[in-house]
Amino acid sequence: MYFSFVSGDPALDLTGTVLSRRDEPVDALATPADLERWVAECDELPDRVTADSATFESALSLREAFYRLALDRVLDRHFDPRSLEIVNDTAAGPLPTVELSDAGLRMTGDLPAVLSHIARSGIAVLADPHVCLKECGRTGCTRLYLDRSRGARRTWCGMDECGNRVKAAAYRARRRARPQGQ
């Protein structure tokens, strides 16, 4: 399965591993191996972790709790207490080790440390009143993302996926609406 990292934060990208939550949800993290691959593909996380069934379930719980809190923020609701507890408890865990070298930044750690890092990153997003958090404007897409565009005018989670789909559909609709022969 292809993973997309367009949300602007690892916690939001983790929530995006469930596609179309309102229609027919598709979970890109069906197995611990899927989670290991997702972590390896996320630039902001260590490239090698192993997931057993317990840490896999912890990751899924964190994902759903953070999605609920982010949606609460988007909809200007009070945070769900149980979701706050899950995210805060995860954030209190161990942290990955970071090392700086001439080659750049290197992060290492096990999956609990990665989940703690993701939870802390997500907390920083939700706590910042100046962050513009949105849900994708394409019908059927439920991905949440940080809108860092000028004037906060970004409409879709990503141009490659949703933006192109919306624009192509609008083009086809205009072509169908034109009288024949033009």
Buried (B, 14 or more C-beta within 10 A) or exposed (E): EEBBBBBBBBBBBBBBBBBBBEEEEEEBBEEBEBBBBBBEBBEBBBEEBEBEEEBBEBBBBBBBBBBBBBBBBEEEEEBBEEBBEBBEBBBEBEBBEEEEEEEEEEBBBBBBBBBBBBBBBBBEBBEEEEBBBBBBEBEEBBBBBBBEEEEEEBBBBBBEBBBEBBEEEEEEEEEEEEEEEE
